[in-house]
Amino acid sequence: PDDVQDKLGAPLLGALPKQKTDKDGNFAQIWEKNQGAYAEAIRTVRTGVVLSGLDDPAKVIVVTSTVPGEGKSTTALNLGSALGQMENTLVIGADLRRPSLAKKCGLAPNHSGLSHFIAGSASLEDCIEKVADLGIYVMPAGIIPPNPLEMISSKKFVKGLEFLKERFDRIVIDSAPVQAVSDALILASYADSVIYVVKADSTSATQAQKGIASIVASNEPLTGVVLNQFDVKKASKGYYGSNYYNYGE
C-alpha cells in the first residue's frame, strides 16, 4: 500500500485482501458474504468514491487496470454491488475484447449486451438485466465485435450513456486494460471518476506508472488506485515493510 503513493503518486482508495478460491478461481463476493473482510474492504473503496465527490457525485465510474488478470472486472462488479446497497446502480461490461461480466453474473454468454445495442440488433432495455442477488442492474458486453474501439467511440454509445445517466444514480463501467489498447482512455473521457486496479506483488511499478500517466495526461478524472489481492499475512510479517493495518485479523 505504501508503494501506491510513493511509486505511483496516486491516492489509495483501498486494499482488497487476497482470498482463498475454489478450483474454478471463485471466492465469496460481497453479496455472498456481506460481513467478511473482502466486503469490508470493498465498502472502504465505496466510501472513498463517495467522499471524493460530495459536492459533485461521480455518476459514471470507469474501472481499469494496466494489464489483463488484475481483477478489474471482479472489482467493478463488487463495487457496483456495494453502491447498489445505497443507490440505483448499473454495471456495464465495456471490455469488448475479453468480456467476463455475463459469466460472473450467471447470465448466458449470448445475452444481449453493449455490442448488440450499438450494432442496432437489440434495444437498450433488452440489454439490461436486473440481477437480484447482486442488488444491481447489469449490461454485459454482448458478443465480441471486430471493432471494439469504434463501438465505444460511437455517437450511439455516447447517446445511450446519456440516457442511462438519467435513469441510474451510479454507472460503473468495466473497461479494457490501459496498456494494450486505447479503449480505457476513450471510456475515461466519458467518466466522472476513474479507478485504477493494481494487482499486489504482480504488476510492475513502471507499467502501472505508464498506465496512470496516460490517464492523467489525457486530463481524465483519476480518483485513485485499488490494490487488489493484497496478502495481509505477508504484510503482518513485514514482507512489504508496511505498517498497513490488517483487515479483520
RODO-2510 file (C-alpha; in nm, 4 decimals, decimal comma):
residues 249
     n   res          X          Y          Z
     1     p     0,0000     0,0000     0,0000
     2     d     0,2822     0,2466     0,0729
     3     d     0,4112     0,1965    -0,2807
     4     v     0,0867     0,3266    -0,4320
     5     q     0,1571     0,6763    -0,3048
     6     d     0,5369     0,6580    -0,3177
     7     k     0,5829     0,4962    -0,6601
     8     l     0,2574     0,5681    -0,8413
     9     g     0,1847     0,9098    -0,6920
    10     a    -0,1848     0,8287    -0,6681
    11     p    -0,4292     0,8133    -0,3761
    12     l    -0,5012     0,4666    -0,2340
    13     l    -0,8761     0,4021    -0,2276
    14     g    -0,8348     0,0679    -0,0560
    15     a    -0,6544    -0,2660    -0,0469
    16     l    -0,8636    -0,5734    -0,1250
    17     p    -0,7343    -0,8748     0,0691
    18     k    -0,6268    -1,1871    -0,1171
    19     q    -0,8992    -1,4508    -0,0982
    20     k    -0,8975    -1,8294    -0,0968
    21     t    -1,0502    -1,9537    -0,4221
    22     d    -1,2065    -2,2799    -0,5324
    23     k    -1,0814    -2,4889    -0,8249
    24     d    -1,2593    -2,2539    -1,0684
    25     g    -1,0964    -1,9469    -0,9154
    26     n    -1,4147    -1,8261    -0,7440
    27     f    -1,4413    -1,6775    -0,3949
    28     a    -1,7135    -1,5299    -0,1729
    29     q    -1,8142    -1,1969    -0,3266
    30     i    -1,9635    -0,9068    -0,1288
    31     w    -2,3209    -1,0182    -0,2000
    32     e    -2,2398    -1,3719    -0,0804
    33     k    -2,0518    -1,2793     0,2379
    34     n    -2,1558    -0,9294     0,3313
    35     q    -1,9695    -0,9203     0,6650
    36     g    -1,6366    -1,0632     0,5505
    37     a    -1,3008    -0,8879     0,5239
    38     y    -1,3307    -0,8579     0,1455
    39     a    -1,6760    -0,6989     0,1702
    40     e    -1,5483    -0,4526     0,4296
    41     a    -1,2582    -0,3589     0,2026
    42     i    -1,4949    -0,3036    -0,0911
    43     r    -1,7079    -0,0751     0,1253
    44     t    -1,3919     0,1218     0,2079
    45     v    -1,3407     0,1751    -0,1655
    46     r    -1,7068     0,2741    -0,1993
    47     t    -1,6650     0,5302     0,0791
    48     g    -1,3585     0,6739    -0,0956
    49     v    -1,5506     0,7135    -0,4203
    50     v    -1,8470     0,8776    -0,2462
    51     l    -1,6307     1,1146    -0,0402
    52     s    -1,4278     1,2177    -0,3453
    53     g    -1,7398     1,3681    -0,4981
    54     l    -1,9541     1,5038    -0,2173
    55     d    -2,0315     1,8308    -0,3944
    56     d    -2,0429     1,6757    -0,7412
    57     p    -2,1127     1,3000    -0,7140
    58     a    -1,9431     1,0740    -0,9686
    59     k    -2,2264     0,9452    -1,1843
    60     v    -2,0078     0,7427    -1,4248
    61     i    -1,7194     0,5421    -1,2778
    62     v    -1,4716     0,3634    -1,5056
    63     v    -1,2671     0,0751    -1,3635
    64     t    -0,9496    -0,0218    -1,5479
    65     s    -0,6038    -0,1712    -1,4892
    66     t    -0,2649    -0,1962    -1,6561
    67     v    -0,2878    -0,5485    -1,7990
    68     p    -0,5437    -0,8324    -1,8036
    69     g    -0,5726    -1,0570    -1,4995
    70     e    -0,5511    -0,7937    -1,2258
    71     g    -0,9117    -0,8388    -1,1151
    72     k    -1,0670    -0,5191    -1,2508
    73     s    -1,3913    -0,6885    -1,3642
    74     t    -1,4436    -0,8537    -1,0258
    75     t    -1,3645    -0,5229    -0,8543
    76     a    -1,6083    -0,3345    -1,0787
    77     l    -1,8853    -0,5841    -1,0071
    78     n    -1,8293    -0,5865    -0,6311
    79     l    -1,8047    -0,2069    -0,6179
    80     g    -2,1278    -0,1904    -0,8172
    81     s    -2,2969    -0,4243    -0,5697
    82     a    -2,1708    -0,2140    -0,2765
    83     l    -2,3054     0,1033    -0,4393
    84     g    -2,6273    -0,0846    -0,5152
    85     q    -2,6867    -0,1229    -0,1408
    86     m    -2,7417     0,2538    -0,1278
    87     e    -2,8336     0,3664    -0,4804
    88     n    -2,9853     0,2552    -0,8101
    89     t    -2,6762     0,1176    -0,9848
    90     l    -2,5905    -0,0197    -1,3294
    91     v    -2,2708    -0,2071    -1,4181
    92     i    -2,1734    -0,2026    -1,7871
    93     g    -1,9354    -0,4558    -1,9380
    94     a    -1,7399    -0,2377    -2,1790
    95     d    -1,4367    -0,4659    -2,2059
    96     l    -1,5337    -0,5805    -2,5536
    97     r    -1,2086    -0,7726    -2,6027
    98     r    -1,2100    -1,0134    -2,3076
    99     p    -1,5607    -0,9849    -2,1608
   100     s    -1,6354    -1,1690    -1,8362
   101     l    -1,9275    -0,9840    -1,6787
   102     a    -2,2052    -1,2122    -1,8113
   103     k    -2,0378    -1,5244    -1,6709
   104     k    -1,9722    -1,3602    -1,3341
   105     c    -2,3407    -1,2636    -1,3098
   106     g    -2,4713    -1,6041    -1,4167
   107     l    -2,6069    -1,4718    -1,7471
   108     a    -2,5983    -1,6659    -2,0728
   109     p    -2,2855    -1,5996    -2,2850
   110     n    -2,5073    -1,4858    -2,5732
   111     h    -2,7155    -1,2493    -2,3571
   112     s    -2,7853    -0,9238    -2,5391
   113     g    -2,5392    -0,6576    -2,4293
   114     l    -2,3492    -0,3445    -2,5178
   115     s    -2,2272    -0,4602    -2,8592
   116     h    -2,5821    -0,5663    -2,9562
   117     f    -2,7187    -0,2244    -2,8615
   118     i    -2,4528    -0,0299    -3,0518
   119     a    -2,4892    -0,2577    -3,3564
   120     g    -2,8655    -0,1979    -3,3509
   121     s    -2,9625    -0,5631    -3,3060
   122     a    -3,1178    -0,5140    -2,9616
   123     s    -3,2872    -0,2334    -2,7705
   124     l    -3,1304    -0,0757    -2,4639
   125     e    -3,3940    -0,2389    -2,2436
   126     d    -3,3204    -0,5855    -2,3852
   127     c    -2,9525    -0,5430    -2,2974
   128     i    -3,0090    -0,4594    -1,9298
   129     e    -3,0771    -0,7332    -1,6765
   130     k    -3,1679    -0,6951    -1,3113
   131     v    -2,9526    -0,9291    -1,1012
   132     a    -3,1437    -0,9555    -0,7753
   133     d    -2,8702    -1,1378    -0,5819
   134     l    -2,6277    -0,8532    -0,6509
   135     g    -2,8843    -0,5785    -0,5978
   136     i    -2,7924    -0,4097    -0,9258
   137     y    -2,8686    -0,3906    -1,2967
   138     v    -2,6136    -0,5256    -1,5420
   139     m    -2,5454    -0,4666    -1,9107
   140     p    -2,2983    -0,7340    -2,0247
   141     a    -2,0609    -0,6798    -2,3156
   142     g    -2,2566    -0,8941    -2,5612
   143     i    -2,0753    -1,0676    -2,8446
   144     i    -1,7107    -0,9785    -2,9114
   145     p    -1,7159    -0,7341    -3,2057
   146     p    -1,4424    -0,6905    -3,4685
   147     n    -1,4182    -0,3179    -3,3895
   148     p    -1,4346    -0,2556    -3,0100
   149     l    -1,2700     0,0878    -3,0172
   150     e    -1,5019     0,2089    -3,2927
   151     m    -1,8034     0,0882    -3,0958
   152     i    -1,7243     0,2640    -2,7699
   153     s    -1,6296     0,5788    -2,9643
   154     s    -1,9641     0,5828    -3,1474
   155     k    -2,2294     0,8507    -3,1101
   156     k    -2,4823     0,5766    -3,0316
   157     f    -2,2850     0,4666    -2,7246
   158     v    -2,2499     0,8245    -2,6011
   159     k    -2,6200     0,8906    -2,6553
   160     g    -2,7137     0,5666    -2,4783
   161     l    -2,4896     0,6544    -2,1844
   162     e    -2,6540     0,9964    -2,1528
   163     f    -2,9955     0,8264    -2,1370
   164     l    -2,8742     0,5793    -1,8738
   165     k    -2,7330     0,8630    -1,6608
   166     e    -3,0889     0,9924    -1,6243
   167     r    -3,2154     0,6509    -1,5168
   168     f    -2,9452     0,5411    -1,2717
   169     d    -2,7775     0,7053    -0,9732
   170     r    -2,4425     0,5367    -1,0484
   171     i    -2,2982     0,3655    -1,3536
   172     v    -1,9870     0,1510    -1,3110
   173     i    -1,8085     0,0668    -1,6378
   174     d    -1,5726    -0,2287    -1,6645
   175     s    -1,3105    -0,1201    -1,9190
   176     a    -1,0351    -0,3000    -2,1071
   177     p    -0,6853    -0,2574    -1,9570
   178     v    -0,4901     0,0569    -2,0435
   179     q    -0,1648    -0,0904    -2,1715
   180     a    -0,2753    -0,2861    -2,4774
   181     v    -0,5461    -0,0641    -2,6297
   182     s    -0,6963     0,2868    -2,6220
   183     d    -1,0435     0,1757    -2,5088
   184     a    -0,9913     0,2794    -2,1466
   185     l    -0,8865     0,6325    -2,2403
   186     i    -1,1979     0,6753    -2,4558
   187     l    -1,4238     0,5443    -2,1781
   188     a    -1,2432     0,7601    -1,9210
   189     s    -1,3307     1,0666    -2,1268
   190     y    -1,6995     0,9931    -2,0549
   191     a    -1,6383     0,9358    -1,6825
   192     d    -1,6609     1,1427    -1,3659
   193     s    -1,4261     0,9026    -1,1875
   194     v    -1,1558     0,6548    -1,2923
   195     i    -1,0479     0,3762    -1,0584
   196     y    -0,7199     0,2041    -1,1370
   197     v    -0,6813    -0,1561    -1,0161
   198     v    -0,3299    -0,2835    -0,9461
   199     k    -0,2615    -0,6465    -0,8540
   200     a    -0,0359    -0,6563    -0,5475
   201     d     0,3037    -0,8238    -0,5768
   202     s     0,2484    -0,8712    -0,9508
   203     t     0,2189    -0,5622    -1,1695
   204     s     0,5454    -0,3738    -1,2094
   205     a     0,5531    -0,0163    -1,0827
   206     t     0,6888     0,1013    -1,4192
   207     q     0,3950    -0,0481    -1,6086
   208     a     0,1414     0,0951    -1,3654
   209     q     0,3127     0,4349    -1,3762
   210     k     0,2784     0,4456    -1,7552
   211     g    -0,0879     0,3480    -1,7409
   212     i    -0,1722     0,6067    -1,4779
   213     a     0,0337     0,8702    -1,6592
   214     s    -0,1657     0,8133    -1,9797
   215     i    -0,4909     0,8771    -1,7917
   216     v    -0,3581     1,1871    -1,6150
   217     a    -0,2055     1,3208    -1,9394
   218     s    -0,5477     1,2941    -2,1040
   219     n    -0,6945     1,5060    -1,8210
   220     e    -0,9222     1,2226    -1,7135
   221     p    -1,0566     1,2174    -1,3552
   222     l    -0,8346     0,9638    -1,1737
   223     t    -0,9920     0,9126    -0,8308
   224     g    -0,7399     0,6626    -0,7032
   225     v    -0,5886     0,3157    -0,7001
   226     v    -0,7309    -0,0080    -0,5642
   227     l    -0,4610    -0,2536    -0,4579
   228     n    -0,6063    -0,5960    -0,5352
   229     q    -0,5187    -0,9381    -0,3926
   230     f    -0,3141    -0,7835    -0,1124
   231     d    -0,1662    -1,0575     0,1069
   232     v    -0,2432    -0,9336     0,4573
   233     k    -0,0490    -1,2163     0,6247
   234     k     0,2669    -1,1274     0,4321
   235     a     0,2264    -0,7658     0,5370
   236     s     0,1784    -0,8588     0,9023
   237     k     0,5099    -1,0480     0,8887
   238     g     0,6885    -0,7458     0,7479
   239     y     0,7386    -0,8721     0,3889
   240     y     0,6174    -0,5408     0,2480
   241     g     0,7868    -0,3205     0,5071
   242     s     0,4485    -0,1631     0,5665
   243     n     0,2525    -0,0749     0,8748
   244     y    -0,0718    -0,1093     0,6799
   245     y    -0,3444    -0,2293     0,9124
   246     n    -0,4836    -0,5777     0,8988
   247     y    -0,8419    -0,6330     0,7817
   248     g    -1,0409    -0,8401     1,0274
   249     e    -0,7411    -1,0026     1,1974
***
